[in-house]
Amino acid sequence: MFCRVLEAKVQPGKMEQALAIFSQQMGKVKSTSGFLLAQAMQNGDDLLVVSSWRTEKDIRGYAASDLARDILARLSALSVEPPVVKSFAMKLVVEGDEGFFSQDEGGEG
C-alpha cells in the first residue's frame, strides 16, 4: 500500500474553499484505479490530505494525472506557499479491534 501526503498552509479565511476543492473532486478520485481512502485534516490554517493507494503503479498514475495536477493548482491558488506533496510506501498498518470505521460512518463494523 502507498500513501500520498499533501501539506498546505491555506490563506486565512480560505479553508472552506480549500476543503471544497477536495469534496468536489472526490467522485473522480474515487474512480481512479487503486484508490483506497482519503482523509483531510485541519489545524487552524494547516491542511493535511492523505490518500491511500493499492500499488506504486496506482499512486504514480494518479500523481501524473490531469486530475491531481488540477487539484494541486486550485489548492495552490488558496495557499500561502506552494503545497508540499510526498509519496510513501506503507510499512506498517494496524487496525483497532473495532475496525477503522464504525457502522454508522459507512464501515462494516
All heavy atoms as an XYZ file, in Angstrom:
827
protein
N       0.853     -1.167      0.000
C       0.000      0.000      0.000
C       0.903      1.234      0.000
O       1.990      1.221      0.553
C      -0.911     -0.021      1.219
C      -1.997      0.982      1.134
S      -3.344      0.915      2.369
C      -2.964     -0.383      3.463
N       0.396      2.296     -0.612
C       1.152      3.537     -0.738
C       0.280      4.719     -0.350
O      -0.940      4.677     -0.510
C       1.656      3.700     -2.181
C       2.685      2.681     -2.537
C       2.314      1.409     -2.918
C       4.028      2.990     -2.456
C       3.263      0.447     -3.220
C       4.981      2.040     -2.756
C       4.600      0.763     -3.137
N       0.912      5.773      0.185
C       0.179      6.976      0.594
C       0.783      8.197     -0.069
O       1.992      8.316     -0.217
C       0.242      7.165      2.105
S      -0.790      6.019      2.995
N      -0.094      9.104     -0.431
C       0.287     10.419     -0.957
C      -0.127     11.424      0.113
O      -1.279     11.441      0.550
C      -0.446     10.670     -2.271
C      -0.139     11.987     -2.938
C      -0.824     11.989     -4.315
N      -0.901     13.301     -4.903
C      -0.001     13.802     -5.736
N       1.070     13.095     -6.053
N      -0.163     15.000     -6.256
N       0.823     12.237      0.549
C       0.592     13.201      1.619
C       0.780     14.605      1.062
O       1.811     14.916      0.470
C       1.562     12.959      2.800
C       1.347     13.991      3.898
C       1.406     11.545      3.339
N      -0.248     15.430      1.240
C      -0.212     16.816      0.783
C      -0.329     17.709      2.012
O      -1.244     17.537      2.815
C      -1.372     17.083     -0.174
C      -1.481     18.488     -0.749
C      -2.092     18.435     -2.133
C      -2.302     19.405      0.136
N       0.617     18.621      2.159
C       0.590     19.594      3.252
C       0.483     20.988      2.659
O       1.232     21.334      1.755
C       1.870     19.519      4.085
C       2.052     18.228      4.832
C       3.344     18.232      5.627
O       3.379     18.859      6.707
O       4.318     17.631      5.138
N      -0.450     21.777      3.197
C      -0.633     23.139      2.699
C      -0.902     24.095      3.856
O      -1.557     23.734      4.830
C      -1.793     23.190      1.710
N      -0.388     25.296      3.710
C      -0.707     26.400      4.624
C      -1.685     27.274      3.839
O      -1.307     27.960      2.893
C       0.559     27.175      4.985
C       0.329     28.309      5.932
C       0.085     27.779      7.321
C       0.298     28.871      8.351
N       0.112     28.347      9.691
N      -2.947     27.211      4.225
C      -4.017     27.887      3.496
C      -4.103     29.348      3.945
O      -3.903     29.669      5.119
C      -5.353     27.151      3.731
C      -6.504     27.850      3.032
C      -5.244     25.707      3.249
N      -4.399     30.226      3.005
C      -4.571     31.639      3.327
C      -5.679     31.782      4.367
O      -6.684     31.064      4.307
C      -4.941     32.427      2.075
C      -3.888     32.442      1.010
C      -4.415     33.046     -0.295
O      -5.424     33.734     -0.329
N      -3.712     32.766     -1.380
N      -5.519     32.723      5.297
C      -6.569     32.928      6.305
C      -7.932     33.164      5.646
O      -8.045     33.897      4.653
C      -6.091     34.189      7.052
C      -4.596     34.170      6.878
C      -4.372     33.607      5.504
N      -8.945     32.481      6.155
C     -10.296     32.627      5.651
C     -10.608     31.821      4.400
O     -11.712     31.902      3.872
N      -9.659     31.020      3.916
C      -9.845     30.269      2.666
C      -9.974     28.756      2.884
O     -10.061     27.999      1.926
C      -8.677     30.521      1.711
C      -8.476     31.967      1.338
C      -9.532     32.434      0.366
C      -9.227     33.854     -0.080
N     -10.158     34.312     -1.083
N     -10.006     28.315      4.146
C     -10.015     26.878      4.418
C     -11.254     26.187      3.853
O     -11.155     25.101      3.277
C      -9.896     26.601      5.917
C      -9.818     25.116      6.260
S      -8.398     24.234      5.520
C      -7.053     24.885      6.505
N     -12.422     26.795      3.995
C     -13.642     26.153      3.481
C     -13.553     25.956      1.972
O     -13.968     24.928      1.446
C     -14.883     26.967      3.857
C     -15.193     26.942      5.354
C     -15.315     25.538      5.934
O     -15.977     24.676      5.311
O     -14.729     25.294      7.006
N     -12.992     26.936      1.265
C     -12.808     26.810     -0.179
C     -11.820     25.692     -0.500
O     -12.021     24.924     -1.440
C     -12.291     28.119     -0.781
C     -13.330     29.209     -0.871
C     -12.703     30.484     -1.412
O     -12.205     31.297     -0.654
N     -12.715     30.628     -2.727
N     -10.753     25.607      0.287
C      -9.744     24.560      0.074
C     -10.359     23.177      0.271
O     -10.161     22.270     -0.546
C      -8.557     24.769      1.011
N     -11.121     23.008      1.335
C     -11.762     21.720      1.598
C     -12.803     21.390      0.522
O     -12.974     20.226      0.147
C     -12.396     21.716      2.980
C     -11.400     21.713      4.146
C     -12.121     21.985      5.464
C     -10.630     20.410      4.197
N     -13.457     22.415      0.004
C     -14.457     22.205     -1.043
C     -13.825     21.653     -2.321
O     -14.456     20.865     -3.035
C     -15.203     23.508     -1.337
N     -12.586     22.034     -2.601
C     -11.890     21.508     -3.778
C     -11.834     19.988     -3.702
O     -12.151     19.283     -4.658
C     -10.467     22.100     -3.891
C     -10.538     23.588     -4.234
C      -9.622     21.333     -4.909
C      -9.223     24.316     -4.091
N     -11.459     19.474     -2.533
C     -11.359     18.026     -2.372
C     -12.734     17.369     -2.394
O     -12.925     16.335     -3.030
C     -10.601     17.679     -1.083
C      -9.156     18.062     -1.162
C      -8.692     19.224     -0.576
C      -8.258     17.261     -1.863
C      -7.362     19.581     -0.670
C      -6.926     17.618     -1.966
C      -6.480     18.777     -1.364
N     -13.693     17.969     -1.726
C     -15.044     17.406     -1.704
C     -15.617     17.301     -3.117
O     -16.213     16.289     -3.484
C     -15.975     18.265     -0.846
O     -15.590     18.206      0.498
N     -15.419     18.340     -3.905
C     -15.958     18.371     -5.267
C     -15.294     17.354     -6.186
O     -15.917     16.870     -7.128
C     -15.796     19.776     -5.865
C     -16.617     20.828     -5.181
C     -16.137     22.242     -5.510
O     -15.166     22.438     -6.236
N     -16.808     23.236     -4.943
N     -14.055     17.014     -5.918
C     -13.310     16.128     -6.811
C     -13.275     14.672     -6.343
O     -12.763     13.804     -7.045
C     -11.874     16.644     -6.979
C     -11.784     18.017     -7.613
C     -12.397     18.045     -9.005
O     -12.235     17.125     -9.792
N     -13.126     19.111     -9.306
N     -13.833     14.379     -5.176
C     -13.745     13.027     -4.621
C     -14.394     11.975     -5.508
O     -13.904     10.852     -5.589
C     -14.350     12.963     -3.220
C     -13.361     13.221     -2.115
S     -11.942     12.108     -2.128
C     -10.654     13.169     -2.708
N     -15.466     12.278     -6.192
C     -16.082     11.306     -7.088
C     -15.111     10.851     -8.167
O     -15.021      9.663     -8.483
N     -14.359     11.797     -8.719
C     -13.379     11.468     -9.751
C     -12.196     10.704     -9.155
O     -11.711      9.742     -9.745
C     -12.879     12.739    -10.435
C     -13.934     13.454    -11.249
C     -13.388     14.737    -11.826
C     -14.479     15.537    -12.511
N     -13.988     16.845    -12.945
N     -11.737     11.134     -7.988
C     -10.609     10.454     -7.347
C     -11.001      9.022     -7.001
O     -10.236      8.084     -7.226
C     -10.133     11.221     -6.089
C      -9.072     10.425     -5.340
C      -9.596     12.603     -6.459
N     -12.216      8.837     -6.475
C     -12.677      7.507     -6.080
C     -12.707      6.534     -7.252
O     -12.526      5.333     -7.059
C     -14.073      7.586     -5.462
C     -14.079      8.092     -4.042
C     -15.478      8.280     -3.510
C     -16.226      6.983     -3.406
N     -17.530      7.123     -2.726
N     -12.922      7.027     -8.441
C     -12.987      6.143     -9.600
C     -11.608      5.874    -10.209
O     -11.500      5.138    -11.183
C     -13.930      6.718    -10.657
O     -13.394      7.906    -11.194
N     -10.564      6.435     -9.627
C      -9.206      6.228    -10.115
C      -8.708      4.847     -9.679
O      -8.907      4.443     -8.543
C      -8.270      7.332     -9.564
O      -8.772      8.614     -9.952
C      -6.861      7.175    -10.086
N      -8.062      4.154    -10.588
C      -7.576      2.805    -10.325
C      -6.687      2.751     -9.078
O      -5.751      3.544     -8.940
C      -6.780      2.300    -11.532
O      -6.250      1.030    -11.272
N      -7.006      1.840     -8.176
C      -6.182      1.608     -6.996
C      -6.465      2.506     -5.809
O      -5.851      2.362     -4.755
N      -7.391      3.446     -5.944
C      -7.709      4.346     -4.825
C      -8.352      3.557     -3.692
O      -9.240      2.746     -3.915
C      -8.656      5.457     -5.270
C      -9.142      6.306     -4.134
C      -8.338      7.289     -3.599
C     -10.396      6.094     -3.572
C      -8.778      8.067     -2.532
C     -10.840      6.863     -2.512
C     -10.027      7.850     -1.998
N      -7.903      3.805     -2.458
C      -8.442      3.116     -1.294
C      -9.147      4.039     -0.310
O     -10.236      3.730      0.153
C      -7.312      2.372     -0.554
C      -6.586      1.288     -1.351
C      -5.387      0.777     -0.559
C      -7.536      0.160     -1.700
N      -8.527      5.171      0.029
C      -9.030      6.009      1.112
C      -8.410      7.393      1.023
O      -7.258      7.534      0.625
C      -8.645      5.368      2.462
C      -8.927      6.130      3.742
C     -10.420      6.073      4.051
C      -8.149      5.531      4.898
N      -9.175      8.409      1.401
C      -8.626      9.770      1.510
C      -9.090     10.378      2.817
O     -10.214     10.139      3.260
C      -9.066     10.635      0.335
N      -8.208     11.155      3.421
C      -8.515     11.855      4.663
C      -8.002     13.287      4.550
O      -6.880     13.505      4.101
C      -7.821     11.192      5.859
C      -8.215      9.756      6.078
C      -7.327      9.105      7.114
O      -6.149      8.872      6.872
N      -7.899      8.820      8.273
N      -8.822     14.240      4.966
C      -8.398     15.641      5.021
C      -8.461     16.067      6.483
O      -9.471     15.852      7.158
C      -9.307     16.514      4.165
N      -7.381     16.664      6.972
C      -7.278     17.079      8.367
C      -6.878     18.550      8.440
O      -6.067     19.002      7.633
C      -6.255     16.202      9.088
C      -6.699     14.745      9.167
S      -5.325     13.593      9.350
C      -4.983     13.223      7.628
N      -7.448     19.241      9.398
C      -7.205     20.679      9.541
C      -6.764     21.002     10.957
O      -7.285     20.463     11.931
C      -8.495     21.446      9.234
C      -8.384     22.919      9.468
C      -9.729     23.636      9.409
O     -10.754     23.035      9.144
N      -9.712     24.920      9.686
N      -5.814     21.929     11.055
C      -5.403     22.515     12.322
C      -5.156     23.992     12.038
O      -4.119     24.354     11.489
C      -4.145     21.829     12.862
C      -3.734     22.394     14.211
O      -4.431     23.196     14.811
N      -2.579     21.980     14.691
N      -6.145     24.829     12.348
C      -6.042     26.248     12.014
C      -5.995     26.414     10.505
O      -6.876     25.954      9.794
N      -4.925     27.032     10.004
C      -4.755     27.227      8.563
C      -3.916     26.127      7.918
O      -3.596     26.206      6.736
C      -4.116     28.593      8.281
C      -5.058     29.750      8.610
O      -6.281     29.548      8.518
O      -4.562     30.835      8.957
N      -3.537     25.119      8.693
C      -2.769     23.997      8.160
C      -3.722     22.909      7.674
O      -4.653     22.520      8.381
C      -1.839     23.407      9.219
C      -0.733     24.373      9.623
O      -0.253     25.117      8.742
O      -0.350     24.370     10.803
N      -3.472     22.418      6.471
C      -4.283     21.366      5.871
C      -3.380     20.198      5.514
O      -2.320     20.385      4.910
C      -4.975     21.895      4.603
C      -5.822     20.897      3.815
C      -6.999     20.385      4.649
C      -6.323     21.537      2.523
N      -3.798     19.012      5.906
C      -3.081     17.784      5.594
C      -4.065     16.843      4.920
O      -5.137     16.572      5.469
C      -2.524     17.151      6.869
C      -1.720     15.874      6.714
C      -0.396     16.164      6.012
C      -1.460     15.256      8.077
N      -3.726     16.375      3.726
C      -4.572     15.438      3.000
C      -3.744     14.192      2.712
O      -2.652     14.285      2.149
C      -5.099     16.043      1.683
C      -5.975     15.034      0.948
C      -5.874     17.331      1.959
N      -4.263     13.041      3.137
C      -3.578     11.769      2.945
C      -4.485     10.861      2.128
O      -5.638     10.641      2.501
C      -3.245     11.099      4.294
C      -2.536      9.766      4.077
C      -2.408     12.026      5.175
N      -3.972     10.358      1.024
C      -4.717      9.382      0.237
C      -3.920      8.086      0.201
O      -2.690      8.097      0.167
C      -5.000      9.897     -1.181
O      -3.806     10.208     -1.863
N      -4.646      6.974      0.218
C      -4.013      5.659      0.215
C      -4.324      4.950     -1.100
O      -5.448      5.035     -1.608
C      -4.521      4.820      1.385
O      -4.159      5.421      2.604
N      -3.323      4.237     -1.605
C      -3.391      3.602     -2.924
C      -2.887      2.180     -2.836
O      -1.966      1.881     -2.081
C      -2.555      4.409     -3.921
C      -3.069      5.811     -4.024
C      -2.755      6.866     -3.206
C      -4.051      6.299     -4.932
N      -3.467      7.982     -3.576
C      -4.266      7.662     -4.633
C      -4.744      5.722     -5.986
C      -5.163      8.449     -5.342
C      -5.635      6.509     -6.705
C      -5.822      7.852     -6.374
N      -3.471      1.300     -3.628
C      -3.154     -0.124     -3.570
C      -1.711     -0.431     -3.992
O      -1.008     -1.174     -3.325
C      -4.121     -0.912     -4.449
C      -4.041     -2.407     -4.248
C      -5.183     -3.150     -4.879
N      -6.502     -2.639     -4.555
C      -7.165     -2.835     -3.407
N      -6.603     -3.525     -2.448
N      -8.370     -2.337     -3.222
N      -1.250      0.137     -5.114
C       0.094     -0.183     -5.623
C       0.870      1.086     -5.960
O       0.305      2.174     -6.089
C       0.015     -1.040     -6.910
O      -0.523     -0.232     -7.967
C      -0.826     -2.297     -6.706
N       2.169      0.909     -6.140
C       3.008      2.035     -6.546
C       2.593      2.533     -7.935
O       2.595      3.732     -8.197
C       4.479      1.623     -6.538
C       5.421      2.774     -6.793
C       6.877      2.406     -6.601
O       7.202      1.210     -6.481
O       7.700      3.336     -6.575
N       2.225      1.615     -8.811
C       1.753      1.998    -10.146
C       0.514      2.879    -10.038
O       0.376      3.874    -10.754
C       1.447      0.751    -10.971
C       0.964      1.053    -12.367
C       0.654     -0.231    -13.136
C       0.092      0.109    -14.512
N      -0.300     -1.085    -15.252
N      -0.402      2.542     -9.127
C      -1.624      3.322     -8.937
C      -1.311      4.746     -8.461
O      -1.848      5.717     -8.991
C      -2.554      2.646     -7.918
C      -3.079      1.308     -8.394
O      -3.261      1.116     -9.610
O      -3.309      0.441     -7.523
N      -0.448      4.858     -7.471
C      -0.150      6.186     -6.913
C       0.612      7.040     -7.932
O       0.366      8.236     -8.053
C       0.591      6.092     -5.558
C       0.491      7.425     -4.812
C       2.031      5.671     -5.709
C       0.978      7.364     -3.379
N       1.488      6.404     -8.688
C       2.222      7.149     -9.731
C       1.273      7.597    -10.839
O       1.388      8.707    -11.357
C       3.344      6.308    -10.302
C       4.524      6.161     -9.376
C       5.592      5.293    -10.034
N       6.636      4.972     -9.096
C       7.847      5.517     -9.117
N       8.143      6.401    -10.035
N       8.738      5.164     -8.232
N       0.336      6.731    -11.189
C      -0.643      7.084    -12.213
C      -1.493      8.265    -11.793
O      -1.728      9.197    -12.578
N      -1.943      8.234    -10.540
C      -2.732      9.361    -10.042
C      -1.886     10.629    -10.003
O      -2.328     11.695    -10.441
C      -3.308      9.060     -8.654
C      -3.952     10.277     -8.060
C      -5.176     10.744     -8.535
C      -3.311     11.012     -7.064
C      -5.750     11.896     -8.030
C      -3.890     12.161     -6.546
C      -5.095     12.599     -7.033
O      -5.655     13.744     -6.533
N      -0.673     10.533     -9.467
C       0.195     11.713     -9.337
C       0.467     12.374    -10.683
O       0.606     13.596    -10.757
C       1.503     11.317     -8.660
N       0.513     11.584    -11.746
C       0.787     12.115    -13.087
C      -0.475     12.544    -13.827
O      -0.393     13.068    -14.938
C       1.527     11.060    -13.907
N      -1.630     12.369    -13.200
C      -2.900     12.636    -13.885
C      -3.254     14.123    -13.942
O      -2.807     14.919    -13.106
C      -4.036     11.879    -13.194
O      -4.342     12.471    -11.944
N      -4.083     14.469    -14.913
C      -4.618     15.833    -15.008
C      -5.437     16.160    -13.766
O      -5.433     17.298    -13.299
C      -5.485     15.982    -16.256
C      -4.674     15.965    -17.546
O      -3.447     16.225    -17.491
O      -5.269     15.706    -18.603
N      -6.134     15.168    -13.219
C      -6.948     15.376    -12.025
C      -6.091     15.835    -10.857
O      -6.401     16.839    -10.197
C      -7.696     14.091    -11.670
C      -8.523     14.100    -10.396
C      -9.581     15.194    -10.420
C      -9.150     12.723    -10.166
N      -5.001     15.144    -10.583
C      -4.109     15.520     -9.477
C      -3.493     16.894     -9.718
O      -3.402     17.713     -8.794
C      -3.017     14.467     -9.288
N      -3.089     17.157    -10.953
C      -2.498     18.473    -11.271
C      -3.519     19.590    -11.090
O      -3.198     20.663    -10.571
C      -1.941     18.476    -12.692
C      -0.604     17.775    -12.814
C       0.061     18.056    -14.158
N      -0.632     17.439    -15.270
C      -0.442     16.192    -15.675
N       0.431     15.436    -15.056
N      -1.113     15.703    -16.701
N      -4.769     19.339    -11.485
C      -5.826     20.344    -11.336
C      -6.111     20.634     -9.859
O      -6.213     21.793     -9.460
C      -7.102     19.873    -12.032
C      -8.243     20.849    -11.851
O      -8.100     22.024    -12.275
O      -9.285     20.452    -11.278
N      -6.226     19.593     -9.067
C      -6.476     19.776     -7.628
C      -5.338     20.577     -7.007
O      -5.571     21.527     -6.250
C      -6.662     18.421     -6.926
C      -7.978     17.763     -7.365
C      -6.622     18.585     -5.401
C      -8.156     16.326     -6.900
N      -4.113     20.213     -7.322
C      -2.954     20.906     -6.761
C      -2.908     22.367     -7.200
O      -2.640     23.261     -6.385
C      -1.664     20.179     -7.157
C      -0.390     20.676     -6.500
C      -0.485     20.605     -4.979
C       0.796     19.868     -6.991
N      -3.208     22.643     -8.451
C      -3.203     24.026     -8.955
C      -4.274     24.861     -8.259
O      -4.023     26.014     -7.871
C      -3.409     24.039    -10.465
N      -5.457     24.291     -8.106
C      -6.542     25.014     -7.454
C      -6.228     25.269     -5.981
O      -6.516     26.346     -5.448
C      -7.856     24.243     -7.610
C      -8.330     24.236     -9.062
C      -9.538     23.380     -9.294
N     -10.670     23.821     -8.491
C     -11.746     23.066     -8.268
N     -11.834     21.858     -8.780
N     -12.736     23.533     -7.541
N      -5.622     24.286     -5.307
C      -5.251     24.468     -3.910
C      -4.113     25.477     -3.773
O      -4.100     26.284     -2.844
C      -4.856     23.133     -3.282
C      -4.497     23.184     -1.805
C      -5.681     23.678     -0.971
C      -4.044     21.836     -1.313
N      -3.178     25.453     -4.694
C      -2.043     26.394     -4.652
C      -2.518     27.841     -4.677
O      -1.934     28.700     -4.021
C      -1.103     26.137     -5.832
O      -0.486     24.891     -5.708
N      -3.588     28.103     -5.427
C      -4.121     29.468     -5.519
C      -4.676     29.956     -4.181
O      -4.791     31.163     -3.963
C      -5.209     29.526     -6.584
N      -4.997     29.036     -3.284
C      -5.545     29.394     -1.973
C      -4.521     29.276     -0.848
O      -4.838     29.521      0.309
C      -6.740     28.481     -1.636
C      -7.918     28.510     -2.605
C      -8.937     27.456     -2.212
C      -8.546     29.892     -2.644
N      -3.289     28.919     -1.200
C      -2.257     28.656     -0.202
C      -1.283     29.817     -0.074
O      -1.059     30.560     -1.026
C      -1.481     27.386     -0.559
O      -2.349     26.276     -0.563
N      -0.682     29.935      1.100
C       0.318     30.969      1.375
C       1.580     30.699      0.554
O       2.222     31.618      0.064
C       0.635     31.005      2.886
C       1.779     31.948      3.198
C      -0.614     31.381      3.677
N       1.943     29.430      0.435
C       3.087     28.990     -0.361
C       2.694     27.685     -1.046
O       1.694     27.077     -0.675
C       4.320     28.809      0.510
C       4.093     27.894      1.690
C       5.215     27.967      2.715
O       5.704     29.064      3.005
O       5.572     26.899      3.224
N       3.451     27.244     -2.042
C       3.058     26.015     -2.741
C       2.940     24.824     -1.783
O       3.808     24.634     -0.924
C       4.197     25.790     -3.747
C       4.785     27.147     -3.955
C       4.646     27.853     -2.632
N       1.881     24.045     -1.918
C       1.740     22.854     -1.071
C       2.893     21.875     -1.324
O       3.464     21.830     -2.408
C       0.416     22.237     -1.532
C      -0.333     23.366     -2.159
C       0.717     24.240     -2.782
N       3.213     21.096     -0.305
C       4.244     20.070     -0.399
C       3.545     18.724     -0.548
O       2.642     18.400      0.231
C       5.139     20.076      0.866
C       6.133     18.930      0.827
C       5.846     21.416      1.015
N       3.947     17.950     -1.549
C       3.348     16.636     -1.794
C       4.458     15.591     -1.801
O       5.470     15.763     -2.484
C       2.594     16.602     -3.141
C       1.965     15.231     -3.359
C       1.538     17.694     -3.200
N       4.259     14.523     -1.022
C       5.214     13.417     -0.966
C       4.447     12.106     -1.024
O       3.305     12.029     -0.584
C       6.021     13.456      0.330
C       6.893     14.676      0.491
C       7.630     14.628      1.797
C       8.465     15.889      2.004
N       9.148     15.866      3.305
N       5.105     11.087     -1.551
C       4.525      9.745     -1.569
C       5.359      8.830     -0.691
O       6.588      8.961     -0.630
C       4.483      9.198     -2.994
O       3.600      9.956     -3.781
N       4.684      7.900     -0.027
C       5.337      6.981      0.898
C       4.865      5.559      0.657
O       3.696      5.338      0.342
C       4.998      7.341      2.357
C       5.498      8.685      2.791
C       4.726      9.818      2.604
C       6.739      8.814      3.390
C       5.173     11.068      3.009
C       7.199     10.061      3.799
C       6.414     11.188      3.610
N       5.753      4.599      0.872
C       5.368      3.191      0.903
C       4.964      2.870      2.343
O       5.700      3.189      3.278
C       6.527      2.303      0.472
N       3.803      2.286      2.532
C       3.343      1.909      3.878
C       4.163      0.730      4.357
O       4.294     -0.261      3.641
C       1.880      1.506      3.842
C       0.987      2.666      3.799
S       0.269      2.928      5.391
C      -1.313      3.443      4.815
N       4.672      0.828      5.548
C       5.476     -0.243      6.121
C       4.771     -0.927      7.293
O       5.137     -2.028      7.665
C       6.837      0.298      6.578
C       7.670      0.839      5.432
C       7.956     -0.245      4.428
C       8.831      0.240      3.290
N       9.078     -0.778      2.310
N       3.780     -0.274      7.861
C       3.047     -0.861      8.977
C       1.638     -0.295      8.988
O       1.455      0.912      8.900
C       3.737     -0.536     10.312
C       3.035     -1.005     11.584
C       3.005     -2.526     11.654
C       3.726     -0.434     12.808
N       0.658     -1.165      9.058
C      -0.736     -0.765      9.168
C      -1.351     -1.594     10.277
O      -1.280     -2.824     10.248
C      -1.517     -0.998      7.843
C      -2.971     -0.621      8.013
C      -0.882     -0.232      6.708
N      -1.923     -0.939     11.265
C      -2.566     -1.628     12.379
C      -3.972     -1.075     12.517
O      -4.163      0.135     12.551
C      -1.786     -1.421     13.698
C      -2.484     -2.109     14.848
C      -0.353     -1.904     13.549
N      -4.939     -1.957     12.575
C      -6.327     -1.553     12.739
C      -6.795     -1.988     14.117
O      -6.472     -3.083     14.571
C      -7.186     -2.203     11.649
C      -8.619     -1.742     11.671
C      -9.424     -2.320     10.510
O      -8.971     -3.271      9.864
O     -10.518     -1.797     10.266
N      -7.575     -1.144     14.781
C      -8.108     -1.473     16.097
C      -9.133     -2.589     16.025
O      -9.659     -2.910     14.954
N      -9.431     -3.191     17.167
C     -10.391     -4.293     17.229
C     -11.774     -3.891     16.734
O     -12.529     -4.719     16.239
C     -10.505     -4.830     18.659
C      -9.235     -5.539     19.094
O      -8.437     -5.944     18.214
O      -9.029     -5.689     20.311
N     -12.122     -2.625     16.867
C     -13.442     -2.150     16.449
C     -13.487     -1.787     14.968
O     -14.523     -1.405     14.453
C     -13.848     -0.942     17.286
C     -14.029     -1.288     18.757
C     -14.400     -0.081     19.587
O     -14.854      0.937     19.010
O     -14.242     -0.136     20.809
N     -12.373     -1.887     14.283
C     -12.320     -1.513     12.875
C     -12.041     -0.041     12.713
O     -12.179      0.744     13.647
N     -11.668      0.338     11.520
C     -11.310      1.730     11.255
C     -12.531      2.629     11.270
O     -12.516      3.707     11.826
C     -10.565      1.830      9.920
C      -9.982      3.180      9.656
C      -8.848      3.602     10.321
C     -10.560      4.037      8.748
C      -8.302      4.850     10.088
C     -10.027      5.287      8.503
C      -8.895      5.690      9.174
N     -13.611      2.188     10.620
C     -14.847      2.960     10.588
C     -15.921      2.212     11.354
O     -16.068      1.008     11.205
C     -15.349      3.163      9.148
C     -14.491      4.057      8.317
C     -13.692      3.539      7.315
C     -14.454      5.423      8.547
C     -12.893      4.363      6.532
C     -13.660      6.255      7.775
C     -12.884      5.717      6.771
N     -16.704      2.932     12.139
C     -17.854      2.311     12.771
C     -18.956      2.143     11.714
O     -18.902      2.752     10.655
C     -18.365      3.174     13.922
O     -18.883      4.400     13.431
N     -19.956      1.328     12.006
C     -21.003      1.057     11.038
C     -21.718      2.334     10.605
O     -22.016      2.516      9.442
C     -21.998      0.071     11.621
C     -22.961     -0.463     10.581
C     -23.748     -1.656     11.097
O     -23.763     -1.922     12.267
N     -24.372     -2.355     10.192
N     -21.983      3.255     11.532
C     -22.690      4.483     11.170
C     -21.813      5.469     10.410
O     -22.292      6.474      9.919
C     -23.347      5.142     12.387
C     -22.410      5.304     13.569
O     -21.505      4.465     13.722
O     -22.600      6.239     14.351
N     -20.510      5.191     10.272
C     -19.612      6.018      9.461
C     -19.397      5.412      8.077
O     -18.580      5.880      7.315
C     -18.251      6.159     10.145
C     -18.302      6.989     11.405
C     -16.948      7.024     12.098
O     -16.338      5.965     12.281
O     -16.515      8.141     12.453
N     -20.132      4.373      7.779
C     -20.023      3.768      6.458
C     -19.219      2.491      6.425
O     -19.060      1.875      5.369
N     -18.691      2.052      7.567
C     -17.926      0.816      7.592
C     -18.793     -0.384      7.880
O     -20.009     -0.292      7.998
N     -18.158     -1.507      7.976
C     -18.885     -2.749      8.250
C     -18.929     -3.071      9.728
O     -19.543     -4.034     10.128
C     -18.230     -3.892      7.483
C     -18.302     -3.709      5.979
C     -17.588     -4.799      5.229
O     -17.286     -5.843      5.838
O     -17.350     -4.631      4.036
N     -18.200     -2.264     10.546
C     -18.031     -2.549     11.960
C     -19.244     -2.561     12.799
O     -20.347     -2.385     12.568
